[in-house]
């Protein structure tokens, strides 16, 4: 099993939306490295930290699990979608997504709190310039965060 961090702006899709929906397609990813993580490394059963970004109090707010492997993101083919990609072809899709299912909400583990813990110093979300919406989480980092809960 691998571990991940998935970022979402709560104004777009929040942990409360995830709890209500129970499963969702993690769509709209338009970064090649994040897409490659989904395509090449994410597997059914992997766990992920659900992270609220670009909000008053950014941080980890829940846990989800990959429940469907990478498959074409349908929004790339929809000319009305903000995620439309005119160069994407059904036979050779450019963008992928995975499906995730809700595991549980957790107390907010705020970005400031994450920064205070030395065992998390190398965590990708804490690195300068990191803007990826999907990042791997080291098993030791995952275990440390689980102990914080």
N, C-alpha and C positions, 0 to 999 in steps of 0.2 A: 504494500500500500504506500502511496505517495501522499504528500500533503501540499495544499495550495492556499493562496489568499486570493479571493475574488473581490474586486472593488466595484461598488455601485454607489451612485449618488442617490441618497434616500428620496430626493424629489422625483427621480426617474423610476427606481424600484428599491424598496426598503425591505428590511428584515420582516416587518409586519406584513408586507405584501407576500413575501416568501412563506411566512407562517400560514397565511390565508390560502394561498394557492397550493401549497404542499409540494408541488414540482413546478419547474419552469425551464424554459430553454434559455441558456446564457448566450443571448444573441447580441449582435451589434458590435462585436469586437472587430476593430479595424486597425490592428497592429500585427505585423507579420510574426514577431517573436511570440506574442500572446497566442496567436492562431497556431503557431507551431507547437507550443506547449499542449494545447488541446489536441491537436492532430497526432503528435508523436509520443506524448508522455502520459496524458490523463487517461485513466482507466476507470471502469465501473468499480465502485467501492472506495475509490480515493476520497479522502475527506478534505474539506476546505473551510477556511475561516471566511465568514461573510463580513466585509469591511465597508462601513459607510465613509465615503470620501466627499470632498468639496461641500462640507456642511459646517455648522457651528462647532460641533464636537466630533471630529473624525475619530474612528476607531473600530475595533472588532466588536460586532454585536450578535454574532450567531455562528452556527456550524451547519454546513450542508454537506451532502454526499453526491458524488457523480453517479447518476443512475442510467445514463445513456451515453455511449461513446460519441466521438466527434462525427458530425454529419453536416451537410451543407446548410448554411444560414440562408433561409429563404428570402430574407429581406434584401439580399444583394440583387435579386432578380425583379424586385417590385419597384417600378419607376416612380411610384408615389412615396416610397420610403426614404427617410433621410439617410438610410444605409445602402441605398441603391448604388450599384457599381456597374456602369455600362460595359466594362470590359469583362465582367464575369459571365461565364457560359455554363449552362446546365451540365454539359458534358465535362467541363473542367472548372468547377467552382473555385473561386478565389478565397472565399471566407467560410469558416466553419464555426460550429458551436457545439457545446455539450449540453445535456440536460442535467439538472441537479435537483435533489429533493431535500426538503427541510428536515433537519435533525433536531435542532433546538435553538432557542434564543438564549443568550448569555448576558451577564451584566456587561455594560460598556467597558471595554479595555481600551482606554483612550490612547491616542497617538503619543501624548506626553508621558503617559505611564509606560508605554512600550519603550520609549527612549531612556527611561531611568534604569532599565535592567541590563546590566552588562552582558548576560548570556544571549541577549537579543541584538547586540550591537551590529552584527553582520546581516541581520534580516533585511531583505531587499526593500521592503516598504520604508525602511529607515535610511536608505541611502540617498544621497543628494542626486537630484535629477531623475529619480525613478518615477516614471509616469505610467508604467504598465498596469493594465487592469487585471492581469492574471500573473501571479508570480509563484514560484515554488517556495515551500517552507521546509526548512531542514527538520528532520525528525526530532532533534534535540530542542529546537525552537518550539515546535508543536508541543512537546512534552512540558516544557517550561510554561508555556501559555496555559495549558490545561491545569497546571498546578495553581496558577493565579486565580482560577475560577473558583 
